[in-house]
Amino acid sequence: MYESYREYFAFMAQLGQTLDRLTELAKEKTAAVRRDDLLAVDECMKQEQALSLTLRVMDKKRETLLAAMGLRDVSLSGLAQHCPEELRQEARAAAEDLRDRYALYRSAADVARTTLECNLHQIDKMLADEAEAPVSGGTIADIRA
């Protein structure tokens, strides 16, 4: 019986590692945006897409593990309450660690999103300014064959 819980705790640690990688990618993407390095931004986004597929697979595994323990509808915050007494502290620690890692990821992802949005607004402004600027050097009629 405890084996199922320990397997779930290990799964939570693996999920935390995936969130750590997503956090690092968000930081890399933010730095790349600040450097105006579109290729690096694109590479970060590709890696994020791959990790999002990994998260989908992990979510299915999470559902399977919870169902095996009879905890299908139990939230992360309610996990410790549904664990055997001997595992409650370990469950609390695993849940808290995962929540902390998720909070770090959300923070880094928010910074990356805001940085991207700011740069996009700057680009929009530059394009609008260029469209309003008078064309110098004559008219189209000045072009000679």
PyMOL commands that set and color helices and strands:
alter all, ss='L'
color gray80, all
select helices_A, chain A and resi 2-34+38-68+79-82+85-132+140-142
alter helices_A, ss='H'
color red, helices_A
deselect
rebuild
show_as cartoon
